[in-house]
């Protein structure tokens, strides 16, 4: 079998995990957002991909956005999000900053199928 296209996923630009804040003297308490206290580190203005993982490091969902932080927030707040019944399972978020819309589309489709994301229903070419 000839491989026409070889896709390599870039390394994530940011990985955040659910964790508790250990407040040191002089630090301000960070209010957790669905258990995440590093949410503010996710880019506000850039486009890219995000991966949601559970505690067992199983890929739950792959998404893309022109503005990553706002899209991730929508998945935690929306009633129509594919992850709405699984929000409490999200333990780790990987963020990939990818500005080009075509590249985002290719990487998203590739990641959904290569890593067999559990909650994505669109762009799925593997049998569940």
ABEGO torsion letter per residue (X at the ends): XBBABBBBBBBBABBBBBBBBBBBBGBBBBBBBGGBAAAAABBAABBEBBBBBBAAGBBABBBBBABAAAAAAAAAABAABAAAAAAAABABBBBBBBABAAAAAAAAAAAAAAAGBAABABGBABBX
